[in-house]
Amino acid sequence: MFSGLSVLVVEDVADGGDAIVVTARTRDAAVPCPACGTSTAKVHGYHRRAVSDVPVDGRRVVVHLRVRRLTCPVLGCRRQTFREQIPGLLERHQRRTVRLAGQVSQVARELCGRAAARLAGLLAVPVSRSTALRHLRRLPLPRQAVPRVIGVDDFALKRRHRYATIVTNAETGERIDVLPDRTADTLEKWLREHPGIEVVCRDGSATYAEAVRRALPDAVQVSDRWHLWRNLCDKVLLEVRAHTSCWATINPPRPGGVREQTTRERWNKIHDFLGQGVGLLDCARRLDLALNTVKRYARMPEPQALRIAPAYRPTLVDPYRDHLRERRQADPAVPVTHLLREIRELGYTGSANLLVRYLNQGRAEGDRPVTAPRHAGRLLLTDPENLRPKETALLEKITAACPEMTQLAERVRDFAALLKPAEGNAVKLTEWITAARAAALPHLRSFTNGLELDRPAVDAGLTLHHHNGRTEGVNTRTKRIMRQMHGRAGFDLLRHRILLP
């Protein structure tokens, strides 16, 4: 039970109510002098110490320990007397044993201050939040050797105001350092102080790129493939929205409701005023609308471009949709009560109100719900092998709606094939950029311009197997740590928790 106290001589164990009291003393053995190293067992006096040990049976353990003050036998030694220490059990000026302090430190490492104090109290180790933080700060940071390949990324200390930079080992995911900002000068200074780096994985940040060029001109910069794909996704969504009038005709929307009617009325009024020579600001004042709203309507050639597709959750009526559609086509005036009785005989367990809402929303008509631009973009950007047959058929109709959508689908498939690193991808990327610029896709053309600005890093990202994925994983863990701290701690404590193994 008290195996951790085996280096002591336990004289008594008593029941102290809410705590177990252990009376012990040190062994009568020679101890080396901390100044000159001469062993001595000559006792000058005794001292009492009360320290806490790991709890037993849900109760605290308090050790009343008698330690010796010894006399150094060497004349002229600067330590004539000294108090003996117990290595591995007790440290100087501490009121907790080493193993208990280690447990408190590990709890504080995972939960930080207040949460660690609450959990430690439940484990019969009462500590304050400040004590938990002190134990956390005492944990030594590991000394990491500067790796050959590093990953650099930023994370928000206060979104849109303050950011920090994290440096990791891109091959193992180990945290190397955390910098207090994301400026080029700070990263350049750190890189100059840590020579030996050959490859730097980063996102499309021009600031990090400039810092690496200045500090490590011979290092290879690798643009992260996930960020390349994400940038392409944003441009593809803009292209899909720009061609909504083309592909939306293959899936005509249901008869418009109040929102669509209001949209059409506003569009007609705004364009009537504009046709009469009324300015945008005067038009906004007359219609009591925001100026940006008037501008958005003025840019739209037709009011259908502003139509928003409804998004519905699955309901209990969905399995009986075909039956409802056939009955309403055969007899449009069939009462809802008759339909409710029929589908209940087929196994429907929902309420009548749910059926009424389902019919009023128009969900029983049409082969499929209205396709939104985001849904169409998702179909274009998803691996065809992961699409269901119904989605594949819809994607084929969307891509065949106009030549631009056909070219967009081809460019997306070709670029997705480049995301698997291979030696010839740099040449294929040049061919892809040429084909994308030849198409009438202005948003995709702006994406190619961004690729050309960072072309060496993009080529390295598509040909080398290095990536920034492990750094992004560290950032996810950092966000959890920041949520625990709730912004109440400083950067030094946050850095300490991030770098702890």
Summary of the structure (lengths in Angstrom):
residues: 501
radius of gyration: 35.4
end to end distance: 30.3
largest distance: 115.5
contacts: 1436
relative contact order: 0.10
helix: 50%
strand: 16%
